[in-house]
Amino acid sequence: MIITTGDRPLTEVAARAERLAERLGVRYIARGNLSMNKLFSRYGGAEVLVVLLEGVRLLRPDRPQLQFHPSMGFVRAKRVLKGDGDPMLDSAGMAPGDSVLDCTAGLGSDALLFAVRGGERSCVTALESSLPLYALLAEGMANYTSGIEEVDAALRRINVVNSDHQSYLASLPDGSVDIVYFDPMFREPLEDSAAISPLRAYANSASLSQESVLAAVRVARKAVVLKEKRGSGEFSRLGFEEMLRPGAKTSYGVIRIDQRS
Ligand SMILES: C[S@@+](CC[C@H](N)C(=O)[O-])C[C@H]1O[C@@H](n2cnc3c(N)ncnc32)[C@H](O)[C@@H]1O
């Protein structure tokens, strides 16, 4: 991956892109008047992260471009701010102040919801193992402005980490997080998922392992939650109780942690 800016960037945008490249240990390329095609051919067809004043994009030849945008997460966040329920948060039994480990950050929509419901006292950590997606997310979460102060504050509170969840979970003490959440790439994709289809080209599509679920059960105080396609065999394979929702194409599966012991 390389990191660059749009054409004729402001000095502060170029400085931000350069700092991000340095932090991630990847090359920063001053854009000059290079076209995207020139950048692709000059740097071997690797992913290019383009840092812009109010946005960030991820590109690769012959793949759909991905732009940071909380999309449906924004719509859901507005509903939660109004006091409405949300099936993911309600399945998790999440209360304000709860801590959350989102093991599959993607574009961060679900992490945003956890941060909104959790409020200022909560701690939400979002793990993403794909370096290009992590870079898109970290830069987007830090700089995206939605026009709603509470949403922007929630985005900034999320601690985005570039890590595989299996090794991260192994490093955590027992009972150290209220809720552990998994939303892996579905075993059978929902073809009409506009938010997830472009992500697929850059994502880690490995299946969720039983070891990771066992580690999550050890680490969680309240619940471990899995999102999958409705009726997916993953729920029973991994020991989750599927919460069916009328008319929904996806379900949340839950393992509740008995807190009496
Ligand atoms: C379906 S997407 C998650 C979408 C996300 N819930 C959202 O709201 O945008 C799954 C994401 O998890 C990441 N992922 C898959 N396996 C992972 C692992 N072992 N550790 C960390 N991230 C992983 C993928 O790269 C992908 O970005």
The ligand as a Gaussian input file, in Angstrom:
#p B3LYP/6-31G(d) Opt

LIG

0 1
 C      -18.410000      -7.707000       7.336000
 S      -17.059000      -6.680000       7.672000
 C      -17.545000      -5.849000       9.143000
 C      -18.450000      -4.700000       8.896000
 C      -18.603000      -3.852000      10.136000
 N      -19.328000      -4.523000      11.181000
 C      -19.247000      -2.510000       9.830000
 O      -20.173000      -2.111000      10.541000
 O      -18.781000      -1.823000       8.889000
 C      -15.837000      -7.775000       8.316000
 C      -14.506000      -7.079000       8.578000
 O      -13.756000      -7.846000       9.514000
 C      -12.407000      -7.907000       9.109000
 N      -11.841000      -9.151000       9.690000
 C      -12.078000     -10.422000       9.276000
 N      -11.396000     -11.294000      10.030000
 C      -10.733000     -10.555000      10.964000
 C       -9.835000     -10.892000      12.035000
 N       -9.488000     -12.169000      12.277000
 N       -9.353000      -9.899000      12.808000
 C       -9.696000      -8.612000      12.566000
 N      -10.501000      -8.229000      11.534000
 C      -11.020000      -9.185000      10.748000
 C      -12.484000      -7.912000       7.595000
 O      -11.264000      -7.495000       6.998000
 C      -13.635000      -6.954000       7.331000
 O      -13.198000      -5.642000       7.198000

